[in-house]
Each structure stands twice: as structure tokens, then as C-alpha cells.
Amino acid sequence: MDGTALARRVSERTAVLAAKITERTGTAPCLATVLVGEDPASVTYVKMKQNRCAKAGITSRHVELPAETTTEELVAALTALSEDPEISGILLQHPVPHHIDERAAFEAIAPGKDVDGVTMHSFAAMGFGLPGFVSCTPGGIMRLLAEYDVDLTGKHAVVVGRSAILGKPAGMLLLEQNATVTYCHSRTVDLPSIVRQADVLVAAVGKAEFIRGEDIKPGAVVLDAGYNEGNVGDVHFESAAARASLITPVPGGVGPMTIAVLLEQTVRAAAAQAGLELADL
């Protein structure tokens, strides 16, 4: 499953919409990125997102805070961005330093600017199948499934991982498309036996090549949302590809779609804040 090619097409459409919004309002959509500390991987991710913004006609404002920033200081910074009419969407690069209450920080982001889909408001909207912003990686996974015409009705989808911004929302979005969903996690008994039942497998466990090909059901669709040291995912690609009907590579699969969904949702937020209907642009 070629996430790079699909992300390019999504981003091209996003750029067209961003240009139309800029023409109609005189102001380009703007994504605020917030980074606490200097974690090298996070710095790289933020720069990548800023570069993608520029290519899509989205301006960016970067807020860099020292590693010793308190929860209260981060909440204040995010609240100020939420109240700033020039900001369309807000991305808090995660994870944040351990001493910060990440959930409190996420909740300081106004729902209308939660283009990364990390607030409880967005989580509830995904759970109830209501309009809103999806968590970007699960949203990218669903776009890939749709692009490759994977019919989820009645299929057994197994999600390995239960984080609030990846595993859990991925399962809810799959359920919304009529899949039967099983969540697995670190305390799941006999995980391989459950993985072997999956018609659709979402790997989001954060362990390099944790899932092996011998545990993939022949013909299964495999979406690897992991990214680990050594440029590998949570699934052993070569052995899994020999059994899967469709599989996302790492890199080039789910990752590019995560950023594409972020940019698309930033433009959607900008349109909503300007009182514009995307269908009219």
C-alpha cells in the first residue's frame, strides 16, 4: 500500500483548497507547532511538518519551549494559541517530557483547532461517528483502506496497541465502518493466536518487528503504524508480505498519510473558522 503516493494526492488537493481560502479571506491557513525540549526525533518531525505546510500553502508558527517547562506554562501557551484568531490549527509534538501532564496540555487545545485529533472532544466525536477531527494516524489508516477498496463490513480487525491517539481511535474508526474489532495490548494472553484471526491487522505496539509473518492470516491486510530505530515498523515486513494481500511498508506507508491528514484538517479548520464551506470552494 503506497502511502507516499496517496499522501501526495491528498496534499495536492489540500494545497488547492488552501489557495482558495487564502484568496477568499486574504489570509493563509496557519498551523502552530509546539515543541517542548530538544528531543532530536521530535525536532526532525516538527521541521518535516513545517516543510510540508509550506508546500501546501499553509503558513506555520513554531513555539519552542525549554525542557523544564511546567504543565501550567505549557497549558498557558496552548490556551493563547487557541485564542489567537490567526491560528487555524494546533499541533503539540508528543511525547512531552515526563514531568508534564500531557492530557492536561492536550485539553488546552480548543476543539476547533485540534487538527491532530488529541482532545477528549475529538475522541468522543470519533467514538460516536460525529463530525470532527480524527487522530491523524488512524485517519491516515482509514484513508489507505478506502483507497485500496478494502471492504471492512464483517471483517475481523485486530488492533495491537491501545494508546489514546492511535490504537483506541483506530479501533473506533474501524468499528464505524462495520468491522468487528479486537483490541490487544501488553497483557493480552496468547497474542499470536488472536493476530492469526485478523482479516485486517493494525500494528501500533511500538516494538520493532514485533509481529512476524508466521502469525499473519493468509490474505490479511496489514497496516503497520510503528516506526522504530533502524527504519523498521512493528511488523517484520518481508515475512508478513509473503502472506498478506496488502501491507504498508515502513517508511512510505502510514507515516506520510499521518502528515497529509494533519494538513488537510488544518485547511478544514481554517475554512470553518472563516465560515466557508469546503464544497463551495
LINSUL-V162785 format. One record per run of one state. SS is the DSSP state (H for helix, E for strand, L for the rest). FROM is the first residue (numbers start at 0). LEN is the number of residues. Records with the same first field share a line. If there is no record, write none. Layout:
BEGIN
SS->FROM-LEN + FROM-LEN
END
This chain:
BEGIN
L->0-2 + 25-4 + 36-3 + 55-3 + 65-5 + 83-5 + 92-9 + 106-4 + 113-6 + 128-7 + 147-8 + 160-6 + 176-3 + 184-6 + 195-4 + 203-7 + 211-1 + 215-5 + 224-3 + 228-3 + 232-2 + 235-1 + 241-4 + 247-6 + 273-4 + 280-1
H->2-23 + 39-16 + 70-13 + 101-5 + 110-3 + 119-9 + 135-12 + 166-10 + 190-5 + 212-3 + 236-5 + 253-20 + 277-3
E->29-7 + 58-7 + 88-4 + 155-5 + 179-5 + 199-4 + 210-1 + 220-4 + 227-1 + 231-1 + 234-1 + 245-2
END
